[in-house]
Amino acid sequence: MKNLGSKAKIGILYNSGARFAGIGLHFINIYFLARLLTPEDFGMVATGWLIIGFATKFGEFGFNMGLIQRNAEVTEKHVNTLFTMDLVFKVGLWLIVLVATKTIANFFDRVDFTGLVASLPVISFYMVLECLSTTPLAMMQRELDFKSRSIIMMTERVIESVLAIAMAYAGYGFWSLIYSKLIGIAIIGIWSAVRMKWLPKLKIDREAAKELFSFGVMVFLRNLFRYGADNAANFMVLKVLGGGALGIYEKAFGLMRLPQKHLTKGMNAVVFAAVARIQDEPERVRSAFRKVVLVVSLVSFPILGGMAVVAANLVPVLLGDQWLETIVPLQIMCVAGILLAIDPFINSVLTATGFVKFTALRRAIEFVLISAAAFFGVKFGLAGVAAAVLVVSFIVMLVMMSIITSKSKISWYDCLQPMGPAMVTTFSMLAAMLAVKFGFESSYPLSDFLMLIVLSIAGILVYFGSHFLFRFQLVKDLMKELGGDWQKIGKKIRKKIQRIKKQFFTFSEKKTAV
């Protein structure tokens, strides 16, 4: 327990580093793929993942989270039971999808029937391949070995991106997005199993299954409702506006989710594992939560706010003119992203401290709200759907804060006060960016690329300049703490370098003597 804080910080460092690299890789990936593939191609694959994702939720009973959250010792029987139950459920689901493929394709009458029938069995095999990585990755997360986990995940993203671009260039169309994903998850499974020295065994222990299932059943309900909430809008867009519109909406949603997918998600994995270890110490949980909210808001708010301002220039530069319909939905959803920035961490704290049923309730409420809102919003096109997501995001934020403040020692002040520095500096940044944008557009219009560069530089200078001007105590304390951690990490790195040098010179001397 004494080293838990240090391990958590190191874990966040590795995860965040990998996620930052992932953002750059993501932009490179979509820059090429958006030009090599069409919105219909992306819509086809998005439809397949929409269907498979829903099926997968029936096999995700949260057994892996039960393994991570477990306070008592985890034995080999728990690990084998986790793998076996996961595999049995996923293979069963895959077989069901194979049988029902044509029926499913008929339902989505606005998507290419032949393409969906051909691709759905292949996409669904992802569920089976994923079983190879679920158990070893859960073991890494439980042991807070985020260094290995980050390296494996980052390597997989690089391979997946390179393969997708190469296949798309070779003319594979939407299949390039599918094959690259399958190869990537297979690599994760093999590599993570080797790293943990784990050999899959088909064994089920009744007692271990009962322990994992008792925790996992609520996770299952939460995941099911979460998937419904995350994809209700996608379903409405697909059914009413068609596959091409879904491809455009998915691209806007994907850009908005970049900070959460590549940054907050990386931190969240560490937060869940760390809080699970201190779940019986509410003051430590509260202190950790405040720090996480501060860090997440400092990173997410300026990125999402800035993206909303530069969207009109970013989309044509990054995606091309065929994606211009993405601009308005992206701007609206960036505001929704800010509202939901700390939601994953509230969810993790509640889950790690045993209140998973309340996270399931929250997802159920969100599912009902977003379904109703998207039903009316889709009548006004993609912008209407994005507006529906924004309204629901505000309501969900209030619901989640109400739940965590009633079930823990975390107060409303703890949720909102750490956001203060990010809110002040982000508003200052946005005001400056809008002034610069208006100034150039009215007197000296620039190309989209140059305007994007100018606005980005202005935003960065004003954001960091605002922090220097206001000197918030919370930020100063955080930087001081991180500075001490960096010094410790630097010492470890220097020691490793010295050890490598020593080994090298010893080897050279022996070779010379021979």
Secondary structure, 3 states (H helix, E strand, C coil): CCCHHHHHHHHHHHHHHHHHHHHHHHHHHHHHHHHHCCHHHHHHHHHHHHHHHHHHHCCCCCHHHHHHHCCCCCCHHHHHHHHHHHHHHHHHHHHHHHHHHHHHHHHCCCCCHHHHHHHHHHHHHHHHHHHHHHHHHHHHHHCCCHHHHHHHHHHHHHHHHHHHHHHHHCCCCCHHHHHHHHHHHHHHHHHHHHHCCCCCCCCCCHHHHHHHHHHHHHHHHHHHHHHHHHHHHHHHHHHHHCHHHHHHHHHHHHHHCHHHHHHHHHHHHHHHHHHHHCCCCHHHHHHHHHHHHHHHHHHHHHHHHHHHHHHHHHHHHHCCHHHHHHHHHHHHHHHHHHHCCCHHHHHHHHHHCCCHHHHHHHHHHHHHHHHHHHHHHHHHHHHHHHHHHHHHHHHHHHHHHHHHHHHCCCCHHHHHHHHHHHHHHHHHHHHHHHHHHHHHHHHCCCCHHHHHHHHHHHHHHHHHHHHHHHCCHHHHHHHHHHHHHHHHHHHHHHHHHHHHHHHHHHHHHHHHHC
